[in-house]
Amino acid sequence: MLNRFSIMANMWSTAKSSLVALTVCLAGLAWSQRTYCNPINVDYGYCPIPNFVQQGKHRATADPVIVAFKGDYYLFSTNQWGYWWSHDMSHWTFVAHKFLRPDIATLDGNPIYDELCAPAVWVMGDQLMVIGSTYQKNWPIMASGDPKNNEWHEAIHEFPVGAWDPAFFLDDDGRLYLYHGSSNAFPIYAWEIDPKTLLPISERKDLFGVGTHGWERFGEANDNTFLKPFIEGAWMTKHGGKYYLQYAAPGTEFSGYGDGVYVADHPLGPFTYQASNPFSLKPGGFARGAGHGATYQDFNGDWWHVSTIGICVKNNFERRIGIWPANFDSDGVLSCNQAYGDYPTYLPDPKQKGFAGWMLLNYNRSVQVSSTLGGFAPNYAVDESIKTYWSAKTGNKGEWIETELNEPSTVRAVQINYADQDAGVMGKVPGLYHQYQLFASLDGRRWSLIVDKAKNKTDIPHDYVELEKPVEAKYLKLVNIHMPTGKFAISGIRAFGRGHGQPPKPVQGFVALRGTGKDNMGIRENAWLKWAQSDDADGYVVRVGVAPDKLTNSVMVYGANEYYWRYMDADKTYYFQIEAFNQNGISARSEVMKAE
């Protein structure tokens, strides 16, 4: 079956690339979106590995890399049997390509499903270079001067370093370095590589190993001691003459999966742990997790970070891709802006940056549906968790879900997140598509069509639509026309814009309780954050950092007035600040709370 899919994908690649590019071009003549929303909306392939689908067939990818090359952005990630390119970081065109030579596409007679797992991608001169993770020593490094048109050749027939989670870095002086490692026992390694021969010219160097920092502890609650954390996913960025070696921990399955960074004056170190760490972390909200990624610049010179979002329900490796604005401050501290990180965010623009200010309008509101499959209840579509979902009994045309907004509101954008229920395909399958119509109403009786994708022929599993003209509505109704496979299932129908009431009042009674670490009085890596519940708030954003002016981490909390922050180092003082939000906006922030 996999061989058949591969042949179909190769035949389909050129036609699809041309068709999608034309579609995007024509659409852009009428209206160009200014924002995007995480998870990003690309045609994620289905998990191709039979042992990973015990709980049902599902989409999956992770470990993304985005690089800018010849005026476009190129996105590679795990097991997609190809890659994407985009000119605007909004519309992504898939190019089907299998990177392994036929003679190494099997191991001991079995197919290698990790065809391009956790790939390394970098630019050398006028060539885009690619290799996947491998413990073998016979994989090629591929190169292309025209990846948009799927033209590739071998830069080296066999790369003699077996490297899992590899990352190559070409310095300004033309010297090339390799970083790699994915283990809870072994460190991140580094080599110097000859840029002409692509062979090692140094001995392997051990850099840093299994973490001792609070956020690196294993488990969903960062409290498991039976297994050491994984240190993986290296990536190198140079800024201001400094070298920022990034890595992921503690495990891709967890909401606290994030990226940390060490800094050095030389590509091979010695490296010093940045005080503000992890620099990428998104443990709360609809889409959680922000580890194993890559930092890159857009064509305006602004920084971004792409990384892995976890679903991890049907399998530990059920994942998606998120992109967040990144920054180096005046002190050279690397951070990401992940507060409201799964709300609408401006695409690259020299004037408008970051969170667009459009609020979620239908959190935990009333839901009506056409039918319900088993325990996949309707309100799972509005509970702000990508892990839960509503499913209709069928995938037939006419199945529908209706969500009420809290009040008549100005709707500016919607995100339709499909879930995988009874999917029937595996791997990257050409020709899949969704079709739907979205209606709006002020009274629940008279409806206006606001998004019409009845003739859509593309795969849009996390479709995000910024409306050309905002609409006033109190109800939205999503009607299925065609599913690519399986039942009509939705993990999130999310409406964004502004209500016409008042933002919540400032949060009262905010405290941060931290153990002393002495005389059995708790541990220093955790803090219990507590505040008075606000009756006018949908949720809260807590900001955290190692200085009052460096509150670089955050967590979004719904439906609770407490949170256990488990991402601290025992020897550091931390600072906390909280704000409330609802469909009308965001409250003033509290005073900064110190936890020594």
Salt bridges, closest charged atoms under 4 A:
ASP43 OD2 - LYS16 NZ 2.73
ASP43 OD2 - LYS428 NZ 3.75
ASP63 OD1 - HIS292 ND1 3.07
ASP72 OD1 - HIS87 ND1 3.07
ASP72 OD2 - LYS148 NZ 2.73
ASP88 OD2 - HIS91 ND1 2.90
ASP103 OD1 - ARG101 NE 2.94
GLU154 OE2 - ARG101 NH1 3.95
GLU154 OE1 - HIS157 ND1 2.74
ASP165 OD2 - HIS292 ND1 3.70
ASP171 OD1 - LYS238 NZ 3.09
ASP172 OD2 - LYS238 NZ 3.13
GLU192 OE2 - ARG175 NE 2.77
ASP206 OD1 - ARG204 NE 3.86
ASP259 OD2 - HIS305 NE2 2.71
ASP265 OD1 - LYS242 NZ 2.52
ASP302 OD2 - LYS353 NZ 2.49
ASP329 OD2 - LYS550 NZ 3.17
ASP331 OD2 - LYS550 NZ 2.82
ASP342 OD2 - LYS282 NZ 2.71
ASP342 OD1 - ARG494 NH2 3.34
GLU384 OE1 - ARG494 NH2 2.86
GLU404 OE2 - LYS474 NZ 3.53
ASP420 OD2 - ARG320 NH2 3.78
ASP422 OD2 - LYS487 NZ 2.62
ASP443 OD2 - ARG445 NH2 3.61
ASP443 OD2 - ARG446 NH2 2.73
ASP459 OD1 - ARG59 NH2 2.79
ASP459 OD1 - HIS434 ND1 3.35
ASP463 OD2 - LYS453 NZ 2.85
GLU466 OE2 - ARG34 NE 2.93
GLU472 OE1 - HIS500 NE2 2.75
ASP538 OD1 - ARG365 NH2 3.22
GLU562 OE1 - LYS530 NZ 3.64
ASP569 OD2 - HIS213 ND1 3.15
ASP569 OD2 - LYS572 NZ 2.73
ASP571 OD1 - LYS572 NZ 3.97
GLU579 OE1 - ARG543 NE 3.14
GLU579 OE1 - ARG589 NE 2.95
GLU596 OE2 - LYS594 NZ 3.64
